[in-house]
Amino acid sequence: MERAGKKDFRANISQGGSGRKVELSDSDVDICIKAAKAVNLDFAGVDIIKDEDGKTYVIEVNGNPGTKIIDITGHNYFNDLVEYIETKVEKTKKPEEAEATAQAAIPSAKSWFNAPWNK
């Protein structure tokens, strides 16, 4: 998602900025993945910016990304997160334990998504 601010460089959607869906280059996707891994996160929102020459810079890595991106992109990344958790749990536990753990994670993700600060 690309964001734009109305008053200055800050483009937070929650602060009145606007956003639109964009497709990242493979290089920018790689930068975002490396940024998240650098701060030991499996799930993150990574804010990047490009200079006049097109060079990409990471400006922020969010371990608790906002939900406004879902409305803008039409993609609910919480589904991806739950699927990732289920896959990771399945690799480390017996099948019956994996199912119980994965099911326990779903209400937490839904609760977080529906929290008042995400409205």
N, C-alpha and C positions, 0 to 999 in steps of 0.2 A: 504494500500500500504506500502510495506517495502522499505526504501531508504538506499542507501549506498554511502558514500563519497569516493573519489579517494585519497585525500591527508590527511584528518584528520577526526575527528568525525562529522564534518558538512556534511550533506547529501542533501542539497537543490538541487532539480532537476535543477533549474535555474542557479546554480553555478557549473554544471558539474556532479552532483551526478547521480546515476541511481536508478531505482525503479522497483519493481515487485509486482504483485497482491498477496495478502495474505488474508486469512479468520481469523478474530479476534475471540477469544474465547468469550463466553457470558460474562465472567468476565471483559475482556478488553473493550467490548462494553459498559458495565455498567459504568466502570471507565470513559470512554470518555464522556458519557452522563452526568454523575455527574460533570465532569470538565467543560463542556459547561454551565451547569446550575449554577455552582458556580460563573461564571462571567456574569450571566444573559443573555446568548445567546441561542436562539432557533436554530441557524444554525452556525456551526463552524467546522473548521478542528482542530483536536486534535492530537498533536505529542506525542507519547509515546515511552518509551525505556524500555528494560528489562535488569536486572542485570544477573550475572552468575547463580544465583539461580532461575531465572525466575520471580522474583518480578517485577511488572509493575510500572513505574513512569511516571507521566505526566510532559513533559518538556516545552510544549507550547500549548496555545489555541489561534487559529487564527479566528478572527471574519470575516476575508476576505481571505478565503483559496484560494490557487492557482488553476489553471485549468489543470496543467500537469497531475494530477491524472486521469483525464477523459481519456486521451490517453492511460495511463498505464492499467487502470482497465476496460476500455470499458463501464463504467457507467457514464452517465451525471447526476450528482447530482443536477444540476439546475432544471431538470424536477421534482425531489423530492421537491425542494424548492418551486417551483411555485405551486405544488399540496398542499403543506403544507400551503402556504399563502392563497390559495383559500379556504381550509377547515377552517382555522382560521377566515377568513373574513366572511364566510357563517354562522358561529356560532354567530357572533356579529352584523350582519346587516340584513336588509330586503333583500329579494332575488334580487331585481333590483339594490340595492346599492352594494351588494356583487359581482355581475357580473361586474359592472363598475369598481370597485376597483381591482378585480383580473385581468381584461383585462389591466388596467393601469400598473400593476406590470410587465407584460410580456415584454414589450419593454425595461424596465430598466434592467431586468435580461439579456436579449439578448445583450443589449448595453455593459454591464459590461463584459460579456463573450467575446465579440468581440473587446474589448479595446486593444490598442497596447501593453500594458504591459502583456497581457495574451497570446501573440503569442510566 
